[in-house]
Amino acid sequence: SLKISSEKINNPFLVDLLARVVDLHYTSRDGYTLVLQHPRGFISRISGMGRVIVAAGMDLCMGDAMGFGPGKSRRQGSVTLRLWHNGTPLRPADYIRQPNQK
C-alpha cells in the first residue's frame, strides 16, 4: 500500500488512469473508500478520503477529481492506495507518480 499525506487537505485527489467506480462506502474508522476498475485488469482501492465527489457506477477519465483528503476531523491524516493487477497485489509506488516526481 501507499500512504499519501494530506498536508493539502483542500486539494482534490485525481484519477491517474481511466476508471469506473465499482464500490464506494464509508466507515468511521477509514472514512470513504473507493474501489476503481481500470483497463487491462487493474483495480485500485483508495481509503481514508474525507469527502467524495463521485458515485458508484461513474466512469472517470484521467485528471477527473474523485474527492478530498481525510479532513481535519480524522485522526489519521493520510489516504491509503492499494493496487492489484489480475488479482495480484502490486506496490503502488512502482506505478503511480507522486507530486513533484518526474
N, CA, C and O of each residue as an XYZ file, in Angstrom:
408
protein
N       0.837     -1.186      0.000
C       0.000      0.000      0.000
C       0.875      1.241      0.000
O       2.062      1.181      0.322
N       0.285      2.345     -0.359
C       0.977      3.622     -0.426
C       0.163      4.624      0.367
O      -1.012      4.843      0.074
N       0.783      5.242      1.380
C       0.109      6.281      2.157
C       0.437      7.625      1.539
O       1.597      7.946      1.279
N      -0.611      8.405      1.311
C      -0.462      9.720      0.703
C      -0.819     10.750      1.759
O      -1.944     10.776      2.259
N       0.134     11.590      2.092
C      -0.079     12.610      3.117
C      -1.154     13.585      2.676
O      -1.295     13.884      1.491
N      -1.899     14.069      3.636
C      -2.971     15.015      3.321
C      -2.634     16.408      3.828
O      -3.489     17.099      4.381
N      -1.397     16.814      3.639
C      -0.996     18.149      4.084
C      -1.846     19.222      3.421
O      -2.139     20.254      4.025
N      -2.235     18.980      2.192
C      -3.061     19.938      1.451
C      -4.474     19.390      1.380
O      -4.908     18.907      0.334
N      -5.184     19.465      2.483
C      -6.498     18.854      2.623
C      -7.488     19.349      1.575
O      -8.364     18.592      1.157
N      -7.370     20.592      1.146
C      -8.339     21.148      0.208
C      -8.045     20.792     -1.245
O      -8.848     21.097     -2.127
N      -6.893     20.144     -1.510
C      -6.573     19.741     -2.878
C      -7.294     18.439     -3.213
O      -7.324     17.521     -2.393
N      -7.870     18.350     -4.398
C      -8.575     17.115     -4.760
C      -7.600     15.994     -5.115
O      -6.476     16.247     -5.550
N      -8.046     14.751     -4.923
C      -7.323     13.581     -5.416
C      -7.836     13.309     -6.815
O      -9.045     13.265     -7.042
N      -6.908     13.123     -7.765
C      -7.276     12.970     -9.166
C      -7.047     11.536     -9.640
O      -6.202     10.818     -9.107
N      -7.809     11.139    -10.643
C      -7.676      9.816    -11.247
C      -6.449      9.812    -12.158
O      -6.271     10.718    -12.972
N      -5.592      8.776    -12.014
C      -4.397      8.653    -12.855
C      -4.654      7.905    -14.159
O      -3.935      8.101    -15.139
N      -5.671      7.050    -14.176
C      -5.998      6.238    -15.351
C      -7.508      6.258    -15.566
O      -8.261      6.620    -14.662
N      -7.941      5.876    -16.743
C      -9.378      5.677    -16.949
C      -9.880      4.706    -15.888
O      -9.188      3.747    -15.547
N     -11.066      4.947    -15.370
C     -11.563      4.089    -14.291
C     -13.079      4.129    -14.226
O     -13.721      5.083    -14.666
N     -13.633      3.055    -13.658
C     -15.046      3.009    -13.302
C     -15.113      2.790    -11.802
O     -14.414      1.929    -11.267
N     -15.956      3.566    -11.115
C     -16.150      3.398     -9.676
C     -17.033      2.172     -9.479
O     -18.213      2.197     -9.829
N     -16.465      1.086     -8.915
C     -17.236     -0.143     -8.738
C     -17.749     -0.296     -7.306
O     -18.659     -1.085     -7.053
N     -17.169      0.453     -6.377
C     -17.658      0.407     -4.991
C     -17.293      1.714     -4.306
O     -16.248      2.309     -4.569
N     -18.173      2.137     -3.433
C     -17.969      3.346     -2.636
C     -18.678      3.121     -1.317
O     -19.884      2.879     -1.289
N     -17.931      3.199     -0.217
C     -18.580      3.037      1.086
C     -17.855      3.877      2.136
O     -16.753      4.373      1.901
N     -18.488      4.024      3.284
C     -17.963      4.852      4.375
C     -17.930      4.053      5.663
O     -18.869      3.320      5.971
N     -16.843      4.195      6.419
C     -16.779      3.699      7.794
C     -16.179      4.805      8.644
O     -15.410      5.629      8.150
N     -16.529      4.822      9.922
C     -15.993      5.865     10.802
C     -14.486      5.715     10.987
O     -13.796      6.699     11.258
N     -13.972      4.504     10.843
C     -12.535      4.272     11.013
C     -11.729      4.690      9.788
O     -10.672      5.307      9.924
N     -12.219      4.360      8.587
C     -11.447      4.593      7.363
C     -11.940      5.751      6.513
O     -11.320      6.066      5.498
N     -13.028      6.391      6.893
C     -13.590      7.426      6.036
C     -14.185      6.777      4.795
O     -14.666      5.646      4.853
N     -14.154      7.486      3.681
C     -14.687      6.940      2.433
C     -13.641      6.069      1.763
O     -12.454      6.397      1.746
N     -14.096      4.965      1.216
C     -13.249      4.067      0.439
C     -13.850      3.925     -0.951
O     -15.042      3.662     -1.110
N     -12.993      4.106     -1.956
C     -13.385      3.937     -3.352
C     -12.663      2.725     -3.915
O     -11.483      2.518     -3.631
N     -13.357      1.925     -4.706
C     -12.726      0.849     -5.466
C     -12.934      1.185     -6.938
O     -14.063      1.363     -7.396
N     -11.821      1.269     -7.672
C     -11.855      1.646     -9.079
C     -11.367      0.497     -9.948
O     -10.365     -0.148     -9.638
N     -12.079      0.248    -11.034
C     -11.649     -0.749    -12.018
C     -11.064      0.000    -13.197
O     -11.698      0.893    -13.761
N      -9.829     -0.377    -13.571
C      -9.107      0.261    -14.670
C      -8.954     -0.716    -15.824
O      -9.141     -1.919    -15.638
N      -8.616     -0.222    -17.018
C      -8.371     -1.128    -18.150
C      -7.227     -2.107    -17.859
O      -6.413     -1.877    -16.965
N      -7.181     -3.181    -18.612
C      -6.122     -4.191    -18.585
C      -5.977     -4.899    -17.241
O      -4.876     -5.316    -16.883
N      -7.073     -5.041    -16.489
C      -7.053     -5.859    -15.284
C      -6.567     -5.201    -14.012
O      -6.296     -5.899    -13.035
N      -6.445     -3.882    -13.987
C      -6.003     -3.182    -12.777
C      -7.203     -2.784    -11.920
O      -8.236     -2.355    -12.435
N      -7.048     -2.933    -10.610
C      -8.040     -2.490     -9.622
C      -7.294     -1.659     -8.583
O      -6.218     -2.048     -8.130
N      -7.859     -0.527     -8.209
C      -7.261      0.265     -7.126
C      -8.298      0.503     -6.035
O      -9.496      0.612     -6.297
N      -7.798      0.581     -4.802
C      -8.650      0.847     -3.632
C      -8.040      2.026     -2.899
O      -6.891      1.966     -2.461
N      -8.807      3.095     -2.766
C      -8.354      4.312     -2.101
C      -9.192      4.479     -0.847
O     -10.411      4.627     -0.935
N      -8.558      4.460      0.322
C      -9.311      4.611      1.573
C      -8.772      5.795      2.359
O      -7.618      6.192      2.197
N      -9.617      6.348      3.206
C      -9.231      7.479      4.042
C      -9.690      8.822      3.525
O      -9.285      9.857      4.056
N     -10.527      8.832      2.502
C     -10.993     10.099      1.944
C     -12.041     10.708      2.872
O     -12.870      9.994      3.435
N     -12.000     12.017      3.024
C     -12.941     12.716      3.883
C     -14.205     13.128      3.163
O     -15.263     13.268      3.776
N     -14.093     13.323      1.852
C     -15.251     13.734      1.054
C     -15.056     13.202     -0.353
O     -13.960     13.303     -0.903
N     -16.090     12.640     -0.941
C     -16.014     12.151     -2.318
C     -16.988     12.931     -3.188
O     -18.013     13.427     -2.719
N     -16.641     13.027     -4.468
C     -17.493     13.753     -5.409
C     -17.819     12.872     -6.616
O     -18.102     13.363     -7.708
N     -17.771     11.553     -6.388
C     -18.129     10.574     -7.408
C     -19.160      9.625     -6.813
O     -19.433      9.672     -5.613
N     -19.729      8.772     -7.645
C     -20.705      7.786     -7.186
C     -20.400      6.448     -7.843
O     -19.768      6.398     -8.898
N     -20.846      5.373     -7.225
C     -20.674      4.036     -7.796
C     -21.292      4.005     -9.186
O     -22.383      4.530     -9.407
N     -20.576      3.380    -10.124
C     -21.048      3.284    -11.497
C     -20.534      4.376    -12.416
O     -20.673      4.269    -13.634
N     -19.944      5.421    -11.861
C     -19.440      6.516    -12.695
C     -18.184      6.097    -13.439
O     -17.343      5.377    -12.899
N     -18.059      6.553    -14.686
C     -16.836      6.395    -15.459
C     -16.015      7.662    -15.308
O     -16.537      8.769    -15.435
N     -14.716      7.493    -15.035
C     -13.826      8.618    -14.797
C     -12.704      8.627    -15.827
O     -12.226      7.576    -16.254
N     -12.297      9.814    -16.213
C     -11.179      9.990    -17.137
C      -9.946     10.466    -16.366
O     -10.058     10.976    -15.252
N      -8.782     10.295    -16.969
C      -7.561     10.760    -16.350
C      -7.683     12.252    -16.031
O      -8.054     13.049    -16.892
N      -7.369     12.620    -14.785
C      -7.440     14.010    -14.360
C      -8.735     14.389    -13.665
O      -8.817     15.469    -13.079
N      -9.758     13.528    -13.711
C     -11.012     13.816    -13.004
C     -10.780     13.769    -11.495
O     -10.019     12.934    -11.005
N     -11.425     14.650    -10.778
C     -11.341     14.646     -9.311
C     -12.262     13.577     -8.739
O     -13.393     13.404     -9.194
N     -11.751     12.847     -7.716
C     -12.538     11.799     -7.036
C     -13.077     12.295     -5.708
O     -14.186     11.944     -5.303
N     -12.284     13.110     -5.037
C     -12.656     13.560     -3.706
C     -11.492     14.279     -3.049
O     -10.531     14.684     -3.704
N     -11.605     14.425     -1.732
C     -10.629     15.207     -0.978
C     -10.098     14.402      0.191
O     -10.697     13.404      0.591
N      -8.967     14.840      0.740
C      -8.299     14.154      1.841
C      -9.180     13.943      3.048
O     -10.374     14.242      3.016
N      -8.590     13.425      4.123
C      -9.383     12.997      5.274
C     -10.072     14.125      6.031
O     -10.992     13.856      6.804
N      -9.676     15.340      5.846
C     -10.295     16.437      6.591
C      -9.715     16.554      7.984
O      -8.966     15.685      8.431
N     -10.050     17.594      8.644
C      -9.471     17.892      9.955
C     -10.022     17.025     11.071
O      -9.403     16.918     12.130
N     -11.173     16.405     10.858
C     -11.809     15.645     11.933
C     -11.226     14.242     12.103
O     -11.427     13.621     13.146
N     -10.515     13.737     11.111
C      -9.957     12.380     11.202
C      -8.602     12.394     11.872
O      -7.776     13.265     11.600
N      -8.371     11.432     12.746
C      -7.083     11.333     13.436
C      -5.960     10.998     12.471
O      -4.886     11.595     12.533
N      -6.195     10.067     11.597
C      -5.167      9.636     10.666
C      -5.193     10.557      9.463
O      -6.182     10.606      8.732
N      -4.112     11.286      9.257
C      -4.095     12.300      8.216
C      -3.518     11.825      6.911
O      -2.679     12.512      6.330
N      -3.936     10.675      6.427
C      -3.435     10.206      5.138
C      -4.503      9.391      4.421
O      -5.470      8.916      5.015
N      -4.285      9.253      3.137
C      -5.134      8.429      2.289
C      -4.269      7.244      1.854
O      -3.096      7.421      1.524
N      -4.843      6.036      1.854
C      -4.090      4.836      1.509
C      -4.549      4.292      0.162
O      -5.746      4.159     -0.097
N      -3.578      3.981     -0.689
C      -3.852      3.421     -2.005
C      -3.325      1.990     -2.056
O      -2.181      1.725     -1.689
N      -4.169      1.081     -2.513
C      -3.765     -0.305     -2.776
C      -4.061     -0.583     -4.241
O      -5.012     -0.044     -4.807
N      -3.236     -1.431     -4.851
C      -3.333     -1.675     -6.286
C      -3.150     -3.163     -6.575
O      -2.291     -3.818     -5.985
N      -3.971     -3.691     -7.493
C      -3.882     -5.090     -7.922
C      -3.897     -5.148     -9.440
O      -4.467     -4.280    -10.101
N      -3.262     -6.184     -9.988
C      -3.353     -6.466    -11.415
C      -3.739     -7.928    -11.572
O      -2.992     -8.825    -11.180
N      -4.905     -8.157    -12.147
C      -5.443     -9.516    -12.304
C      -5.388    -10.305    -10.997
O      -5.056    -11.490    -10.992
N      -5.719     -9.630     -9.879
C      -5.774    -10.272     -8.569
C      -4.464    -10.323     -7.811
O      -4.452    -10.734     -6.650
N      -3.356     -9.921     -8.424
C      -2.055     -9.932     -7.766
C      -1.775     -8.566     -7.158
O      -1.816     -7.565     -7.873
N      -1.487     -8.492     -5.839
C      -1.180     -7.203     -5.218
C       0.097     -6.611     -5.815
O       1.060     -7.330     -6.081
N       0.093     -5.314     -6.018
C       1.240     -4.589     -6.556
C       1.696     -3.528     -5.578
O       0.952     -3.152     -4.673
N       2.890     -3.053     -5.752
C       3.413     -1.928     -4.970
C       3.038     -0.651     -5.727
O       3.627     -0.366     -6.770
N       2.065      0.127     -5.222
C       1.575      1.295     -5.962
C       2.658      2.300     -6.342
O       2.575      2.929     -7.397
N       3.669      2.454     -5.498
C       4.721      3.432     -5.783
C       5.457      3.119     -7.083
O       6.066      4.008     -7.678
N       5.406      1.860     -7.529
C       6.041      1.490     -8.795
C       5.212      1.917    -10.001
O       5.710      1.911    -11.127
N       3.952      2.288     -9.777
C       3.036      2.583    -10.879
C       2.452      3.994    -10.848
O       2.039      4.512    -11.886
N       2.414      4.608     -9.698
C       1.758      5.909     -9.539
C       2.813      6.985     -9.327
O       3.659      6.879     -8.440
N       2.748      8.012    -10.150
C       3.665      9.134     -9.998
C       3.139     10.049     -8.896
O       1.963     10.414     -8.886
N       4.022     10.415     -7.972
C       3.650     11.301     -6.879
C       3.921     12.742     -7.285
O       4.714     12.994     -8.192
N       3.252     13.707     -6.607
C       3.531     15.116     -6.901
C       5.018     15.399     -6.749
O       5.672     14.838     -5.870
N       5.544     16.249     -7.585
C       6.969     16.652     -7.594
C       7.890     15.526     -8.042
O       9.104     15.631     -7.868
N       7.353     14.454     -8.612
C       8.167     13.358     -9.116
C       8.146     13.409    -10.637
O       7.086     13.587    -11.237
N       9.302     13.255    -11.262
C       9.373     13.306    -12.730
C       9.320     11.936    -13.321
O       9.368     11.789    -14.542
